[in-house]
Amino acid sequence: MATETPPTDADSAGTGAGGSEGPESAAGESGRAGLKANAKWYIVSYPMFWLGLIFLVPLGMLFVFSFYVNIPGGRYEAGLTLENYVRFLTTRLYLRQLWLTIEISLVTAALSLLLGYPIAYYLAQMKRAWLRSVLLITIISSLWVTYVIRAYAWQVILASGGILSSIGVSLGLLSEPQSFYPGYWGLIVGMVYVFLPFMILTLYSSIRNIDGELLEASKNLGAGPTRTFRRVTLPLSKNGIMSGSSLVFILALGSYVLPRLLGSSAERTLPVLIEQQIMAEANYPFGAAMSIGLIVVVVAFLWVLVQFTNLTTASLGGSEPAATDGGTTTATAPSSGVFGRLRNGLGSLAGILGLTRAAAGIGSAVDVVDPRTRERVLSVVSKAYATAVMVFIAAPLAIIVAVSITPEQFLTFPPGGFSLQWYVEFFTDPDWVLALVNSLGIAAAVALLSTTIGGSLAFALDRFDYRLGAIFGTFGVLPILVPPVIVGVAFLVFFLELGLAGSRLSIIVAHGIFYAPFPFILISQGLGEIDRSYEEAAMNLGASPRRTIRTVTYPLLRANVVSGALFAFILSLNEYIIAWLLSLFLVETIPIQIFNSLRYGYSPTIAAASVVFIALTVIVMTSIDRMSGGIWE
């Protein structure tokens, strides 16, 4: 039985996965599985070793390298010069491309929000669970297709002889075939296509977590669906709006593959210029200075958001619940972890973008229509819009499948016949098989490393009180805030010094740290939603802390742990620029192999490889959904 004496600081602070096995170490007032005071330092030391040491050292080395003196011919020497920063900040080319990078990222985030919110709302309101699962799996599956092949799919669509041009000519909208890429809007379309699923999934999670009783109360008070959405759903989903917009902006800011394949020479974003300085010019000091400049942009972006949303110390600590426009607090629990704190504090982005005002104006116009007619019209429009978005997401995947069965020697659409020869070549070509084995092995190891890093940090911050808890939590989300090209350059410098560059281990470590925020975020959310009475009941019945965690806590967190590991696996499998920079042409993964193939030819084997990935995605997603009892719900 639990002790009746007042809890000590160590008892009330939290739990862990080891330590005393007896019930005397059970929780204090929080009802959490408890450990001795020093256990909290054992638990947090593991994630902080990776996030606070292994991650910061390469970034520190990158900063030091930015002051080195470059020597023509691919050499450099230690020094303390500002020449690299002066060149970056005074050259019109680099300043113009820096602003273009920011502009493209902002446009991508705004368009993703406008396109993603309606479909996320439609999915959250959908009554047929099986259909919702199919649509969600389709959206998530698109994340598994590498950026390289998705960029190629849009090349097929936007090319002079592509689908879009052909449709325009047949409808009389174009007098002759016209290419829509490379160029600014071709790049924007590709960027929105790639990052829209992140926005949809983030918004969907936010809308689904809204207390249904609040929506029901609004309807019982006489508000129709439109007013309920405007007055209840939209304000309560501001955290999701902020999370999705911030995530898409930061991901777009560090994008390399899409600007390289869909943009013209005028759309060479900063990540592309950084890669050119490192790999083509071998100018590490100047590439490092540009990388630091891109980091400053990310930090400045977050600072501006903090200023616009009036974040307070309390909200950063996660102790203030979210508030509606009227200033009244909702019944939702504060989100745990820095990502949740960021969501709570940045909840007014909808107001900044004018989304709330636009919704109010549309709602006022719709309210004058007969209720029955309005519901029919809204239903038809919602279904049509959802269908259009799903076609936008799925069509490039369908094109890849069609191209993979062509009997011709080059990637063509529509295919001139049917043949499985490219699948045979994929599974018999030693280079492709080795790339597949490398990709799956690296991704599996990354999923394990990321989940242990993010999960242990989330557990420590949820179950213990730390004086530096806010700083520890910041490290939990810090890696994903750094553009991947910078992470790749920093770890390249780091592993070159250690003599490990060009190895699978270097890619696993870099990916494992870079994608640890996803398990951290998801497991933090799961821990914040656990009903502590279950753990307390187990301990009162004599279960040890370790057994309580194994039989009660983990089963309640299983969906969050699995989804966190899955996200890390997905992203590592698709990642190109970090893997390519660290491979030094010695390690081939599927994204690297596809990119190289597109540079030297257009063999349909590329499409066959992608279809294998898509099939694997659907099988894994469906299996996990069934085993977890509906993880996507």
N, C-alpha and C positions, 0 to 999 in steps of 0.2 A: 504494500500500500504506500501511497505517497506520504511523505512526512508532513506533520502539522506545524512544524516550526517555520518561522518567517524565512522566505527564500533569500539566499545570498546573492551577491552580484553575479557570480558565476552561474548559479542555478537559473536565475531569471534571464540571463543573457542568451541562452540558447542551447543548441545541441551539436552533435557531431556523429561521426560514423564509427567511433571507437571509444576506448576509455573504459570506465567502470561498467560492469555488467549488472550490478545489483540495482534494485529499485530505489536504493537510497540516493542514487544519482539522478533520479527522475526530475522532471521539470519543476520549476517553481510556479509562479503565477501565470505564465503563458501556456502551460499545459504542453510544452514541447519536450521531446526527448532530450535529456540533459547530459552534460559532460563536465568534467573539471575545467577550471578556468583556463589552464594552459592549453587545453585541447583546441581552442579557437585559433591559436597561432599555428598549430600543426596543420590545420585544415587550410587556412588562408595562405600558408607559405607555398603550397604547390602552384596555385594559379598565379600568384604574384611572382614566382620564379620565372614563369613564361612571359607574363604580361608586363611585369615591372623590370625585368632584367634582360631576358633574351630579346624582347621587342624594342626596348628603349636603347639598348646598346647599338644596334644597327642604325637607328635614327640619329643617335648621337654621333656616330662615325660619319653618317651622311652630312650632318651639319659641319663637322670638322673638315671634311673633304671639300665643302663648298668654298673654303678659304685657301685651298691649295693652289699652286701655280701650275697651269697646264703647259706642257712642253710639246710642241708639234711632233707628231710621229707616234702618238698613242702613249706618251709617258707624262708623268706629273711628279712634282716634288712637294714636300711639306713646306708650308709657308703661312703667312698671315696677310692675305691681300683681299681687298674689296673689289678687285677688277671684275670678277665674275658677276657680282651683284650689280655693279655699275653698268656692265654690258647688258644685263637682262632688263634693267629698269630704264635705260636710256635709248634702247634700240626700238624703233617704231614697229618693226616686224613682230618682236616678241610681245610688246605691250598690246598690239592689235590682236594677236592670237590669244593672249590671256583673256582679254575682254570677250572675244568670240567664244572661248571655252565656257565662261560664266554665262553668257547669253544663251547658248545652246542648252546648257543644263537647266536654266530657269524656264525656258520655253518647254523643254521636255517634261519638267515637273508639273507645270501648269496644265499642259495638254493631257498628261496622264491623269491628273486629278479630275479634269472635266469629263474625260472619257470613262474613268474608272469608277467614280462614285455611283452613277446610275446602275451600272452592272453589279457592283458590290451590294447596293441596296436591294436590287431585284433578287439576287441570290440569297440574301439574308431573309427576305420575305417569302421565298418560295416554299410551298407546302409539300411538294413531292420530294422527299429526301433522296430517292434514288437518282432523280434527274439532277438535283443539286450536286450530288457526289460526282456524277459523270462530268458536269460542267467544271467543277473544281479540279478534278483530276486532269481534265484537258488543259486548264489554265496552268496548273502546276507542272504538267508534262512539258509545256513550252519552255520552262526554265531549264530543262535538261538538255535541250538542243544547244550546241555550242554557238556562241556569238558569231563565229566565223561562218557556219553554214546558214544561220538565219540571215546574215548579211548577204550571202550569196542568193538566198531565196528572194530577197528584195531586189537584187540585181536582175534576176529573171523577170520579176514583175515590172520593174521600172525601166528596163532597157528599151532601146529603140524598137526592137522587134518583140518586146515583151507583152505581157497580158494587158497592162493598163493602156499602152499605146495602141494595141490592136482593138481594144474595146472603144477607145476614143475615135479611131478612124471609122469603125463600123457604125457608130452612132452619129457620125458626121460632126463630132466635136473637134476633130483634128483633120486638117487637110492632108497630112502626110504623117508617117510614123515619126515619133519624137521620143527622145530619151529624157527621162526625168532624174537621171543620176549620171555621173557624180554631180553633187550640188547641195546647196543648203537645205532645201526642203526634202530632198531625197534622204539626206542624213537625218533630218528631224523625224521623218516617218519611221525610219529604221530604229532610231533611239526610243521613240515612244513604244514601238512594237516590243522591243526588248525589255523595257523597264515597266511597262503597263501591268504585267502580272504581279510585280512587287506591290504596286499601288492597290490593285484590286484585293489581294490577299490581306493587306494591312487594314484596309477599310472594311472588308468583310468581317474580319475578326472584331473590329471595334463596334460595328453595328450589331453583330450577333450578341455581343456582351451587354448591350443595353437591357436593363431590367424590363421584362415584358409587362410587369404590372404598371409601370409608368405609362406605357403606350395604351394599355387597357383603360387606365384612369382617364386619360385624355379623351378617349372615345366615349366613355361613360358620361363625361361632362359636356358632350355635344359637339366635340371637334371632329371634323371629317378627316379622312386619310391625308389630304393635302395639308390641312392646318396642323395635324399631329406631326407630320414630317417636318414642317417648318418650325414649329414651336418646341418639339421634343427631340425627334430623332437627329436632326441636323446639329443643334447645339451640343447634344450629348456625344456626337461622333467627332467633335472637333479635335480630340486627342488623336484619333485615327487619321484625320486629315493632316494634322501636323506631322505625325510619324511618317506617313507615306510620302508626303511632299519632301520632307528632309532626307529620307532614305533615297528617293529617286534622284534628287538633286546631287547628293554626294556621289552616288553610283555613276551618274551621268558625267559628273565632273572628272572622274578618273577613267572614263571609257577610252580605250585605245583602238580596239578592233574596228568598231563601226566607223569612226572618222577616217580610219585608214582605208577601208574598203568601199564606203559609200560617199565619202566627202572628196571634193576636188582638192587641188593644191591650195585653194583659198580657204578650205575648211580643215586645215591641219591644226588640230587643237594642241594644247600644251602637252598632254601626255605623248602625243606623236612626236613633237619636237624634242621632248626629253629622251625618248627612246632613240631617236636619230643621233643625238649628241653622245649617248652612251655606246650604242652598238655600231653606228656608222662612222662617227668622228672620233670615237674613243676619248672624248673630252669629259672625263669623269667629274672634274671640278665644276665645270659650267653646268653639266647635267644635274649635279647635286644642288647648285644654287637655284636652278629652275625648279627643282623638286621642293626645296624649302619655300620658294615663292608660292607654289600650289598649296602647300600645307597652310601657309598664312591665309590664303583665300578661304579654306575650309574653316579655320578658326574665326576669321572675320565674319563668315556667314553665320556661324553659331552665335557669335557675340551680338550681331544685329538682331537675330531672332529673340535672344534674351532681352534685349532692350525694347523691342516692339511689344513683347508679351508681358513685360513687367514681372519677370521672375523674382521671387523672394527667396531668402535663405530657407524658409520653411518649405516652400514648394520644391526646392532643390533637394531637400531632405526627404521628400515623399510624404510629409506629414499633413499636407493640406489636400482635402478632397477637391475634385474638379468643381467648378462653378458654372452655372448657366449664364446666359446673357443678363438675366435679371439679378444676378448676384447671389441667388440662393444656391446652397450646396446640394449636390445630388447624394443619393444613397450608395453610390459606388465606392468601393474601397480604394484608397490610394494605390497607385501602381508601384511595384517594388523595382529596385534597380535603377540605374541612371537613365536607361532608355525610357522607363516608365515615368521618371521624373521629368525627362525632356518632353515627353508627350503631354504631361499635365501642365507644364509651364508654357508650352508653345501652342496652347489650344486655340489661339485667336487667329490662326493663319487664314481661316475661312473669311474672317472679316477683312483681312488685308487684301485678299484676292477678290473681295466683293461677292463671294459665294452666297453669304447669308442674305444680302440685299437683293441679289438676283433671284434667289429662291422666293423671297417675300413678294417680289414683283410678279413672278410667274404664278405664285399661289393666289394672289389677289385677282389676277385675270381669270384663273381657272374657277375660282369660287363662284363666279356669276353664272356658270353653266349649270344646267339641271344635274343634280347629284347622280342620278342613274346614268345619264348620258356621259357625265364626266368619268364615272368609274369604267364604263366600257371603253371610252377613248383612251384613258390612261392605261388600261390593261393591254389594249392593242399596241399602243405606242411603246410600252415597256417591253413587250415580247419582241416587237420588231427591232427595237434598239439592242436588246440582249442578243438577238440573233445576229445582228450586224457586227457587234463586238466579237462574238464568238467566231464568226467567219473571218474577221480581221486577225484573230489569234491563230485559228486553225488552218487558214488557207495556205500560208507558207509551208506548214508541215505537210499538207496534202500535196503541194507541189514537189516537195522533197521525195515523198513516197512515189509519186508518178515518175519523176526523173530517174529513180533508182532502178526501174524496170525497163528502161529503154534499151533496145538492142544496139543503139548507135554508140560510137566511140567517144562522143563528147556529151557534156551536159546539155540536153535540149528539152524544151517544153513547148507544146505537148510532145510526149514520146511517140516515136514512129512505130512502135510495136510493143511486144512483151518478151522479156528475157530476164532470167535470174543469174546471168553470167557474172554480174558485178557483185552479187552476194557470195558467189563461189570464190571470186577473186579476193574479196575481203577476208574470208575465213581461211584462205590458203596462202595469201601473201605474207611472208614472214614479217615484213615491216609493219603491216597493219595489225597483225596478231600481237606483235610485241608492244605496239602502241596501246592496244586495247588492254593488255595485261598490265602494263604500266599505269594506265589511267585508273583502272579499277582498284589495283593495289594501293596506289597513292591515295585515292579518294577514300577507301576504307580506313586506311591508317589516319587520314586527316579527320574523318568523322569521329574516330575513337579519341584522338588527341584533343580536338575541339570540344567534344562533349565533356571530357574529364576536366578540362580547364574551365570552361564556362559553367559547368554544373557545380563544381566544387566552390567556385567563387560565389555563385548564386546562393548555394546552401549556407556558406559561411556568413554572408551578409544578411541573410534572412534569419538565421538562428543565433547570431551573436551581435553584441554591441562593440563597435570599434571606434576609437577616437578619430581614426582616419578613414572611417567607413565611406564617406563621400568620395575620397580620393580613390579608394579601392574600387568603388563602383564605377568611377570614371574610367579606370583601366579596363573594366569589363566591356565597354563599348568603344574604347579608343581605337583599336585596330581598324574597324570598319569605317572610321571617319577619315582614314588616311587613304588617298587614291592608290589603287593597286600598283600602278606603274612606279610610284614612290616606294611602296613596300618592296617591290621587286628590285629596284636599284639599291635600296638600303641593305637588303639581305645579300645582294650580290657582292657589295663591298665587304660586308661582314664575313661571308663564307669564303671569299677570296683570301682574306687574311688567315682564315682557319684552314684553308686548303680543302674545303668541302664543296666548293662550287662545282656544278656539273654532276651532282649526285642526286639520287632519289630522296635521300635523307634531307637535303637542303630544301627541296620542294615541300616535303611533308611538314617540316618545321614551320616554314613560312606560311603555308596554307593553314596549318593547324592553328596558328596564332591569329592569322588574319580573319578566319571564319569563326573563332571562338565566341564573338558577341552574339551569334544567332542562338546557340544553346543557352548562353547566359540569359538572354532576353526571355526566351520561352520558358525556361525552367524557373526563372524569377517570377514570372507571371503565375505559373502553376503553384509555386510555393505560397504566393500571396493569396491564392484561392482555396487552399486546403482548410478544411474544417478541423481546428485543433482538438475538438472533442474526441475525434477518433483516436488520435495519438494518446491523449490523456486517458482514455478508457483502456487502451492496451497496456499502458504503464501501470495503471491502478490494478490491473489483473495480473501484474507481476512480470510483464514482458520487459526485457532489458532494452536499453536505448538502441543497440544494434539490431535486435530482433524487431523492434517497433519500426525502425526505418525500413528494414527489409520486407516486412509483411504488411505494413500500413502505409508509410510515407511513399515508398517507391511505386507501389501499384497505383496510388492516386496521381503520381507524377509521370506515369509511364508514357502517356500520350505526348506530354511536353518533352520528355527526354528523347523519345523516338523521333519526334518532328524536328527537334534541334539537331540531332545527329544526321537526319535526312537532309536538312537544309545544308549542313556543312558538306555532306557527301555530294549533293547536287552541284553546289557552287564550285567545289574543288574539281569535280569531273569536267566542268565546262570552262574553267579558268585557263586563260592563255598567256597573258603578258608576264605574270610572275613566274609561271613554269618555264616560259621560253627564256627569260632573262637568266634564270638560275640553271637552266639545262646546259648552257654553253655548247649546244649542238651535240651533247652526249646522251641526253635522255629524250626519248620521243613519247609524247602522249597523243591521244586522238586529236585534241584541238591543234597541237603543233603540227601533226601530220596533215590535217585538213588544210591549215593555213599554207603550209609549204606546197601542198598539191595545187591549191588555187593560184599560187604564184607562178608555178611552172606548167600548169595545164588544168584541164577541167574534166578529169575522168569521172564517170558516174559512180565509181567506187566511193567517192566522197559522200554521195547521197545514200548509198547502201550502208555505209558506216553510221550515218545519222539515223537511218530507219532502225537499225539495230538498237541504238540508244533510245529511240522513242518507244520501241516495243518493250525494252527493259524497263523503262520508266512506268509504263502503264501496268505492267505485271507487278512491279514493286509497290507502286502506289495503291493498287487495288488490294494486294495482300495485306499491307500495313493497315489500310482502312478497315478491313474485316477483322484482323487480329486485335486491333485496338478498340473495337466497338464503335467505330465511326470517328476517327481522329480528325477528319476534315469538318466535322460538325462543331 
